[in-house]
Amino acid sequence: MTAPLRVTDLTRRYGRFTAVDRLTLEVGPGEIVGFLGPNGAGKTTTLRCCCGLLRPDDGEILVAGASLLDEPRRARMNLGFVPDRPFLYERLTAREMLELIGALYDVPGPMAQERSEDLIRRLQLEEASGDLIETYSQGMRQKVAVAAAVLHDPPLLLLDEPLGGLDPHGARALKDLLRERAARGLGVLISTHLLEVAERLCDRVVILHGGRRIAAGTLGELRGASQGTLEDVFLELTRESEPGS
């Protein structure tokens, strides 16, 4: 099966500052990959490059086999993206927002409606689904953003700190949704600072520091002979990568 995401030697600069430096990573079919790193490590820049919001200075990004540079429309149709600060049309209701997304991605009307109703139910938006999004809490907005990202059922889902604002029930619903997508052979790349969540949810993790990949693998591979938690491994690896360490 084609990998949902393959990134090779990705580089992105802002003037003289290199935010992402020759990064290579892959999300395989059925994988949930955690994307970890300290603040400013380059995670958000990477995700924005992978969804086409930022143009890389170098490197290649393939989304379900489609080059983001050479086949941008096809590549973007193959992904869903939940940014750290989602943009939503606040004068629409959740149902109207999902209807719009379905039309933008050419999802047939009956299928879009069926998927919308399922997502509204699963993400516990039923009571507020007829209210304007401008009245929603942060957590409710996050749920709408997730529903919009998966409505067209893309091979790849990119999420940047998606658990922010979610209560325990909402977080559990989202994690169950991600696991089900992985079980169907779809790919997920999730950036998070919640290391316990990454430890329980992700099949592999990629750790970024200073724009460079400093480690990648399963928790067992990263911790080696030690029995430390992902937090222990993360702190040790990022400390070793500090200048002068």
Secondary structure as GFF3:
##gff-version 3
##sequence-region A 1 245
A	DSSP	beta_strand	5	14	.	.	.	ID=ss1
A	DSSP	beta_strand	17	27	.	.	.	ID=ss2
A	DSSP	beta_strand	32	36	.	.	.	ID=ss3
A	DSSP	alpha_helix	43	50	.	.	.	ID=ss4
A	DSSP	beta_strand	58	63	.	.	.	ID=ss5
A	DSSP	beta_strand	66	67	.	.	.	ID=ss6
A	DSSP	alpha_helix	72	77	.	.	.	ID=ss7
A	DSSP	beta_strand	79	82	.	.	.	ID=ss8
A	DSSP	alpha_helix	94	104	.	.	.	ID=ss9
A	DSSP	alpha_helix	109	122	.	.	.	ID=ss10
A	DSSP	three_ten_helix	133	135	.	.	.	ID=ss11
A	DSSP	alpha_helix	138	150	.	.	.	ID=ss12
A	DSSP	beta_strand	156	160	.	.	.	ID=ss13
A	DSSP	alpha_helix	168	183	.	.	.	ID=ss14
A	DSSP	beta_strand	187	191	.	.	.	ID=ss15
A	DSSP	alpha_helix	195	201	.	.	.	ID=ss16
A	DSSP	beta_strand	204	209	.	.	.	ID=ss17
A	DSSP	beta_strand	212	217	.	.	.	ID=ss18
A	DSSP	alpha_helix	219	223	.	.	.	ID=ss19
A	DSSP	alpha_helix	230	240	.	.	.	ID=ss20
###
